[in-house]
Amino acid sequence: MGGIRTALVDAVIAAIPVALVYFSGWAYLTSYLGNFGIDATQIDISFTTVLVYAFVPLQAFCVLSLFLLLAALTLAAFLFELHAKDQNDKANKTIASVIVFVSTVLFVCLLFVIKGAAVDAAKEMAHNVWKGSKSQSIPTLAGVGNDDKANDMKAVAELYRTCRDGRRMRQIIGLPDQMFLMCRSDVDPCNRGTLFAVSKEGRIIYTADKVREDIDVEKICTN
């Protein structure tokens, strides 16, 4: 039983870093896409994509500082526990237990710190879209038919081309199956625009008029 318990503990410890990184990436992506009214749970985001975006909030100073503190406490708990086993010292074992408890509390706090860093980083990146600082990767649209539904799509496609030709289109995120783009308004580009979701086949899945969430709270452009 002792060997099974040790193996389970080792497995949990090994899984924690991956779970933490995944949590970080998912917190960032949901916050970033949420700035544009996109529900991340309704689109297909790969595991590797989540991991790549995880390093955006993990680079925050507060997150790195808490990581280092947890690493130091973990090392201290290990050393106290090791010394307690060698010397059969109850005092060191008690200290090790206290450190483990404090580390657990700090780990929970770390989740909230990562979430906060993810929200801040996502907001900054969303502002880059509205300010026009993001890339202008624009997929080519597929042909449109001649039925009534196609006529409606032609109007949307024409709006898409007008945005493209006016160099007002900015990429929000590109995924294997679709790409989300923001056409910034020609009148109020930093606050209003039209969202386009384009499939990998080059078809516009849907469009939506968008207004920047914190338009009444923060001014992000000076002109």
Buried (B, 14 or more C-beta within 10 A) or exposed (E): EEEEEEEEEEEEEEEEEEEBBBBBBBBBBBBBBBBBEBEBEEBEBEEEBBBEBBEBBBEBEBBEEBBEBBEEBBEBBEBBBEBBEEEEBEEBBEBBBEBBEBBEEBBEEBEEBBBBBBBBBBBEBBBBBBBBEBEEEBBEBEEBEEEEEEEEBEEBBEBBEEBBEEEBBBBBBBBEEBBBBBBBBEEBBBBBBBBBBBEEEEBBEEBEEBEBBEBEEEEBEEE
